[in-house]
Every structure is written in structure tokens, then in C-alpha cells.
Amino acid sequence: MPRKKAVRKSTKRKTTAKRKTTRKKGSPTPKNPALYARVKAEAKRKFDVYPSAYANAWLVRTYKKRGGKY
């Protein structure tokens, strides 16, 4: 018995409404740059290796603790 060939459906889409695309907005920027700079300078003095994941985690935690927002 011969096999039947698979029938491909059309790849064209019939859309009436446009889709909303969400774009990544990039990295968050601190709302209080002066406070962020002070905490960053403190992190550079506190840690031997800067930048590092540990130092940056401390920086973000301390910045938020002192009232900073992103």
C-alpha cells in the first residue's frame, strides 16, 4: 500500500489584531545617583576585589536599605 504524502498547511497567518511586543528596558538605573555613588565608594573600600558578584550584591542591598530605589 503506497504512503500518502503529508500535506503542509499554509504558513501565512491571518491576523486581524496586531500583537503587542514587550521590549526589555535594559538594566535598572538608580533613582538617587549621589547615594549610589557613596555606597559604591564604600564597597570599593570594603572589598579587595571589586567588581565581584559578592560586592555588587552588598552594594544593592545596602543602597536599598538606605532608601535607594531603582
N, CA, C and O atoms as CSV, one atom per row, in Angstrom:
chain,resi,resn,atom,element,x,y,z
A,1,MET,N,N,0.830,-1.170,0.000
A,1,MET,CA,C,0.000,0.000,0.000
A,1,MET,C,C,0.885,1.246,0.000
A,1,MET,O,O,1.726,1.381,0.888
A,2,PRO,N,N,0.732,2.152,-0.947
A,2,PRO,CA,C,1.581,3.347,-1.006
A,2,PRO,C,C,1.217,4.338,0.103
A,2,PRO,O,O,0.063,4.468,0.512
A,3,ARG,N,N,2.258,5.026,0.565
A,3,ARG,CA,C,2.069,6.031,1.608
A,3,ARG,C,C,1.515,7.314,1.025
A,3,ARG,O,O,1.801,7.681,-0.114
A,4,LYS,N,N,0.724,7.976,1.825
A,4,LYS,CA,C,0.215,9.265,1.393
A,4,LYS,C,C,1.206,10.345,1.814
A,4,LYS,O,O,1.799,10.271,2.890
A,5,LYS,N,N,1.377,11.329,0.971
A,5,LYS,CA,C,2.272,12.426,1.296
A,5,LYS,C,C,1.605,13.346,2.312
A,5,LYS,O,O,0.400,13.591,2.264
A,6,ALA,N,N,2.420,13.843,3.223
A,6,ALA,CA,C,1.907,14.775,4.217
A,6,ALA,C,C,1.582,16.100,3.544
A,6,ALA,O,O,2.363,16.606,2.739
A,7,VAL,N,N,0.465,16.637,3.867
A,7,VAL,CA,C,0.043,17.903,3.281
A,7,VAL,C,C,0.395,19.011,4.251
A,7,VAL,O,O,-0.010,18.983,5.413
A,8,ARG,N,N,1.148,19.983,3.774
A,8,ARG,CA,C,1.529,21.116,4.613
A,8,ARG,C,C,0.471,22.186,4.542
A,8,ARG,O,O,-0.070,22.500,3.482
A,9,LYS,N,N,0.194,22.734,5.708
A,9,LYS,CA,C,-0.743,23.840,5.748
A,9,LYS,C,C,0.002,25.117,5.408
A,9,LYS,O,O,1.223,25.186,5.552
A,10,SER,N,N,-0.706,26.096,4.970
A,10,SER,CA,C,-0.113,27.378,4.625
A,10,SER,C,C,0.505,28.012,5.869
A,10,SER,O,O,-0.079,27.971,6.952
A,11,THR,N,N,1.679,28.593,5.707
A,11,THR,CA,C,2.362,29.215,6.833
A,11,THR,C,C,1.923,30.663,7.051
A,11,THR,O,O,2.333,31.295,8.024
A,12,LYS,N,N,1.107,31.179,6.167
A,12,LYS,CA,C,0.632,32.554,6.322
A,12,LYS,C,C,-0.372,32.608,7.467
A,12,LYS,O,O,-1.229,31.737,7.616
A,13,ARG,N,N,-0.239,33.652,8.262
A,13,ARG,CA,C,-1.166,33.840,9.371
A,13,ARG,C,C,-2.233,34.845,8.973
A,13,ARG,O,O,-1.977,35.822,8.270
A,14,LYS,N,N,-3.400,34.575,9.435
A,14,LYS,CA,C,-4.477,35.522,9.215
A,14,LYS,C,C,-4.727,36.225,10.540
A,14,LYS,O,O,-5.444,35.717,11.402
A,15,THR,N,N,-4.131,37.391,10.690
A,15,THR,CA,C,-4.305,38.138,11.932
A,15,THR,C,C,-5.040,39.430,11.651
A,15,THR,O,O,-4.779,40.128,10.670
A,16,THR,N,N,-5.948,39.718,12.526
A,16,THR,CA,C,-6.685,40.968,12.372
A,16,THR,C,C,-6.188,42.009,13.362
A,16,THR,O,O,-6.226,43.207,13.080
A,17,ALA,N,N,-5.722,41.557,14.517
A,17,ALA,CA,C,-5.219,42.491,15.532
A,17,ALA,C,C,-3.704,42.367,15.625
A,17,ALA,O,O,-3.151,41.274,15.501
A,18,LYS,N,N,-3.043,43.488,15.843
A,18,LYS,CA,C,-1.594,43.458,15.985
A,18,LYS,C,C,-1.225,42.977,17.372
A,18,LYS,O,O,-1.929,43.257,18.343
A,19,ARG,N,N,-0.147,42.269,17.463
A,19,ARG,CA,C,0.331,41.794,18.750
A,19,ARG,C,C,1.170,42.863,19.415
A,19,ARG,O,O,1.918,43.587,18.758
A,20,LYS,N,N,1.037,42.950,20.722
A,20,LYS,CA,C,1.885,43.870,21.465
A,20,LYS,C,C,3.195,43.169,21.761
A,20,LYS,O,O,3.211,42.024,22.213
A,21,THR,N,N,4.273,43.850,21.507
A,21,THR,CA,C,5.573,43.279,21.818
A,21,THR,C,C,6.125,43.982,23.044
A,21,THR,O,O,6.053,45.204,23.176
A,22,THR,N,N,6.672,43.185,23.925
A,22,THR,CA,C,7.281,43.770,25.119
A,22,THR,C,C,8.781,43.785,24.925
A,22,THR,O,O,9.394,42.770,24.595
A,23,ARG,N,N,9.347,44.927,25.131
A,23,ARG,CA,C,10.789,45.076,24.981
A,23,ARG,C,C,11.449,45.100,26.340
A,23,ARG,O,O,10.892,45.600,27.318
A,24,LYS,N,N,12.634,44.555,26.378
A,24,LYS,CA,C,13.399,44.626,27.610
A,24,LYS,C,C,13.942,46.048,27.730
A,24,LYS,O,O,14.514,46.586,26.782
A,25,LYS,N,N,13.760,46.636,28.877
A,25,LYS,CA,C,14.113,48.039,29.041
A,25,LYS,C,C,15.557,48.257,29.444
A,25,LYS,O,O,15.971,49.401,29.627
A,26,GLY,N,N,16.322,47.217,29.584
A,26,GLY,CA,C,17.717,47.377,29.963
A,26,GLY,C,C,17.909,47.248,31.458
A,26,GLY,O,O,16.996,46.851,32.183
A,27,SER,N,N,19.088,47.582,31.907
A,27,SER,CA,C,19.375,47.431,33.328
A,27,SER,C,C,18.749,48.569,34.118
A,27,SER,O,O,18.643,49.688,33.615
A,28,PRO,N,N,18.335,48.298,35.345
A,28,PRO,CA,C,17.733,49.346,36.154
A,28,PRO,C,C,18.771,50.402,36.547
A,28,PRO,O,O,19.919,50.071,36.842
A,29,THR,N,N,18.368,51.640,36.549
A,29,THR,CA,C,19.280,52.717,36.933
A,29,THR,C,C,18.845,53.269,38.289
A,29,THR,O,O,17.648,53.381,38.553
A,30,PRO,N,N,19.786,53.611,39.138
A,30,PRO,CA,C,19.428,54.126,40.458
A,30,PRO,C,C,18.751,55.499,40.361
A,30,PRO,O,O,19.156,56.355,39.575
A,31,LYS,N,N,17.709,55.683,41.182
A,31,LYS,CA,C,16.975,56.955,41.186
A,31,LYS,C,C,17.722,58.035,41.969
A,31,LYS,O,O,17.503,59.228,41.756
A,32,ASN,N,N,18.599,57.611,42.869
A,32,ASN,CA,C,19.366,58.562,43.673
A,32,ASN,C,C,20.865,58.334,43.394
A,32,ASN,O,O,21.515,57.587,44.126
A,33,PRO,N,N,21.417,58.964,42.349
A,33,PRO,CA,C,22.798,58.705,41.952
A,33,PRO,C,C,23.835,59.076,43.018
A,33,PRO,O,O,24.878,58.430,43.110
A,34,ALA,N,N,23.561,60.101,43.819
A,34,ALA,CA,C,24.521,60.517,44.851
A,34,ALA,C,C,24.664,59.436,45.919
A,34,ALA,O,O,25.775,59.099,46.329
A,35,LEU,N,N,23.540,58.904,46.360
A,35,LEU,CA,C,23.567,57.826,47.356
A,35,LEU,C,C,24.243,56.592,46.783
A,35,LEU,O,O,25.043,55.944,47.458
A,36,TYR,N,N,23.921,56.268,45.538
A,36,TYR,CA,C,24.520,55.099,44.884
A,36,TYR,C,C,26.040,55.252,44.798
A,36,TYR,O,O,26.774,54.292,45.031
A,37,ALA,N,N,26.509,56.452,44.465
A,37,ALA,CA,C,27.950,56.706,44.362
A,37,ALA,C,C,28.632,56.554,45.715
A,37,ALA,O,O,29.730,56.004,45.797
A,38,ARG,N,N,27.987,57.040,46.781
A,38,ARG,CA,C,28.560,56.898,48.123
A,38,ARG,C,C,28.673,55.438,48.535
A,38,ARG,O,O,29.697,55.012,49.069
A,39,VAL,N,N,27.618,54.679,48.284
A,39,VAL,CA,C,27.614,53.258,48.654
A,39,VAL,C,C,28.626,52.490,47.805
A,39,VAL,O,O,29.287,51.575,48.298
A,40,LYS,N,N,28.745,52.859,46.545
A,40,LYS,CA,C,29.701,52.199,45.653
A,40,LYS,C,C,31.130,52.457,46.108
A,40,LYS,O,O,31.957,51.546,46.093
A,41,ALA,N,N,31.429,53.689,46.512
A,41,ALA,CA,C,32.766,54.015,47.018
A,41,ALA,C,C,33.057,53.231,48.289
A,41,ALA,O,O,34.183,52.784,48.511
A,42,GLU,N,N,32.032,53.067,49.125
A,42,GLU,CA,C,32.173,52.270,50.341
A,42,GLU,C,C,32.469,50.812,50.000
A,42,GLU,O,O,33.293,50.171,50.653
A,43,ALA,N,N,31.797,50.292,48.978
A,43,ALA,CA,C,32.008,48.903,48.558
A,43,ALA,C,C,33.428,48.708,48.037
A,43,ALA,O,O,34.047,47.671,48.278
A,44,LYS,N,N,33.941,49.707,47.325
A,44,LYS,CA,C,35.312,49.610,46.799
A,44,LYS,C,C,36.333,49.593,47.930
A,44,LYS,O,O,37.363,48.925,47.825
A,45,ARG,N,N,36.056,50.324,49.016
A,45,ARG,CA,C,36.965,50.302,50.165
A,45,ARG,C,C,36.835,49.015,50.963
A,45,ARG,O,O,37.817,48.506,51.502
A,46,LYS,N,N,35.623,48.497,51.035
A,46,LYS,CA,C,35.330,47.337,51.877
A,46,LYS,C,C,35.864,46.026,51.290
A,46,LYS,O,O,36.366,45.183,52.033
A,47,PHE,N,N,35.764,45.847,49.975
A,47,PHE,CA,C,36.119,44.576,49.330
A,47,PHE,C,C,37.433,44.694,48.578
A,47,PHE,O,O,37.699,45.699,47.919
A,48,ASP,N,N,38.253,43.652,48.687
A,48,ASP,CA,C,39.534,43.628,47.974
A,48,ASP,C,C,39.318,43.542,46.470
A,48,ASP,O,O,40.012,44.205,45.699
A,49,VAL,N,N,38.364,42.732,46.060
A,49,VAL,CA,C,38.086,42.555,44.633
A,49,VAL,C,C,36.776,43.253,44.311
A,49,VAL,O,O,35.709,42.842,44.766
A,50,TYR,N,N,36.872,44.313,43.523
A,50,TYR,CA,C,35.675,44.991,43.044
A,50,TYR,C,C,35.873,45.278,41.576
A,50,TYR,O,O,36.922,45.820,41.225
A,51,PRO,N,N,34.975,44.967,40.714
A,51,PRO,CA,C,33.651,44.409,40.922
A,51,PRO,C,C,33.682,42.894,41.089
A,51,PRO,O,O,34.474,42.195,40.457
A,52,SER,N,N,32.827,42.424,41.928
A,52,SER,CA,C,32.595,40.993,42.100
A,52,SER,C,C,31.129,40.799,42.411
A,52,SER,O,O,30.440,41.745,42.795
A,53,ALA,N,N,30.653,39.592,42.249
A,53,ALA,CA,C,29.238,39.312,42.498
A,53,ALA,C,C,28.899,39.595,43.963
A,53,ALA,O,O,27.838,40.142,44.261
A,54,TYR,N,N,29.781,39.232,44.858
A,54,TYR,CA,C,29.545,39.426,46.289
A,54,TYR,C,C,29.490,40.923,46.618
A,54,TYR,O,O,28.610,41.373,47.352
A,55,ALA,N,N,30.436,41.684,46.069
A,55,ALA,CA,C,30.490,43.128,46.331
A,55,ALA,C,C,29.270,43.837,45.740
A,55,ALA,O,O,28.708,44.735,46.368
A,56,ASN,N,N,28.866,43.441,44.547
A,56,ASN,CA,C,27.704,44.071,43.928
A,56,ASN,C,C,26.412,43.727,44.662
A,56,ASN,O,O,25.513,44.562,44.759
A,57,ALA,N,N,26.317,42.509,45.176
A,57,ALA,CA,C,25.143,42.132,45.961
A,57,ALA,C,C,25.080,42.983,47.228
A,57,ALA,O,O,24.006,43.442,47.619
A,58,TRP,N,N,26.223,43.193,47.866
A,58,TRP,CA,C,26.284,44.032,49.057
A,58,TRP,C,C,25.886,45.470,48.717
A,58,TRP,O,O,25.146,46.112,49.462
A,59,LEU,N,N,26.384,45.962,47.589
A,59,LEU,CA,C,26.083,47.326,47.151
A,59,LEU,C,C,24.580,47.520,46.972
A,59,LEU,O,O,24.021,48.494,47.477
A,60,VAL,N,N,23.928,46.620,46.268
A,60,VAL,CA,C,22.491,46.745,46.015
A,60,VAL,C,C,21.707,46.639,47.316
A,60,VAL,O,O,20.775,47.410,47.547
A,61,ARG,N,N,22.078,45.694,48.157
A,61,ARG,CA,C,21.383,45.503,49.430
A,61,ARG,C,C,21.509,46.750,50.311
A,61,ARG,O,O,20.528,47.195,50.907
A,62,THR,N,N,22.717,47.308,50.390
A,62,THR,CA,C,22.961,48.485,51.217
A,62,THR,C,C,22.271,49.722,50.633
A,62,THR,O,O,21.711,50.527,51.377
A,63,TYR,N,N,22.309,49.875,49.326
A,63,TYR,CA,C,21.652,51.006,48.661
A,63,TYR,C,C,20.154,50.994,48.946
A,63,TYR,O,O,19.571,52.032,49.256
A,64,LYS,N,N,19.532,49.823,48.841
A,64,LYS,CA,C,18.099,49.702,49.116
A,64,LYS,C,C,17.794,49.922,50.589
A,64,LYS,O,O,16.775,50.519,50.936
A,65,LYS,N,N,18.684,49.436,51.460
A,65,LYS,CA,C,18.494,49.579,52.902
A,65,LYS,C,C,18.504,51.056,53.289
A,65,LYS,O,O,17.802,51.463,54.214
A,66,ARG,N,N,19.298,51.853,52.583
A,66,ARG,CA,C,19.415,53.284,52.887
A,66,ARG,C,C,18.353,54.120,52.170
A,66,ARG,O,O,18.381,55.349,52.215
A,67,GLY,N,N,17.430,53.446,51.518
A,67,GLY,CA,C,16.297,54.162,50.916
A,67,GLY,C,C,16.406,54.381,49.422
A,67,GLY,O,O,15.578,55.087,48.846
A,68,GLY,N,N,17.398,53.799,48.781
A,68,GLY,CA,C,17.539,53.961,47.341
A,68,GLY,C,C,16.520,53.124,46.571
A,68,GLY,O,O,16.122,52.049,47.019
A,69,LYS,N,N,16.114,53.616,45.436
A,69,LYS,CA,C,15.148,52.917,44.569
A,69,LYS,C,C,15.720,52.782,43.178
A,69,LYS,O,O,16.604,53.536,42.770
A,70,TYR,N,N,15.196,51.802,42.457
A,70,TYR,CA,C,15.574,51.607,41.062
A,70,TYR,C,C,14.400,51.902,40.163
A,70,TYR,O,O,14.515,51.796,38.942
